[in-house]
Amino acid sequence: MCLVSLLAAGTVVPAQQVDVTKLGPRVGDRVPALGLTDHRGRLQTLRSVAGPKGTMLVFFRSADW
């Protein structure tokens, strides 16, 4: 009932501005030690999956989630 009253009164709350350049890690940042279990239940750490030249993490955000 309150929501309907606010909408009927024309109350508008402005959206908060977010500086997206300050979100998430930056190129060259060190990643904290992390570990996740794989599909077989074994713990995989960042160190365990790193190759001889290191590891590249790719963050992909999809609108389909």
Secondary structure, 3 states (H helix, E strand, C coil): CHHHHHHHHCCCCCCCCCCHHHCCCCCCCCCCCCEEECCCCCEEEHHHHCECCECCCCCCCCCCC
